[in-house]
Amino acid sequence: MAQFTHHIFVCCNQRKKDSSRGSCDPDGDEELKSALKKEIEKRGLKPMVRANEAGCLDQCELGPVIVIYPQAIWYGGVRIKDVPRIVEETIVNGRVIPDLLIPDEKLNNCKKK
């Protein structure tokens, strides 16, 4: 089988409701991951595009967070309504979405607690 063209890792980490760092999946329902999987399947992009659950990506304050490989595109503040746009713009058309992109200078600068 050929390699994936895109592998989307979706942070499904849960923290306590009162965590100062926030939580990418506070309800534990993996809704964002499920929405990405459905959109990928709907557009006939399987099996070349895959969305998987990830543990903590350590960008909690910027979440919900996804990262798309091999392009290493980090998106933060992702909502369900962003899913069709992510698949259309980034996966299908190869364009980065500026308002979701986590800039390099913000990556790995979250507070560890």
Beta strands, then each sheet from edge to edge (+ up, - down):
strand 1: 6-11
strand 2: 49-54
strand 3: 66-69
strand 4: 73-75
sheet 1: 2+ 1+ 3- 4+
end
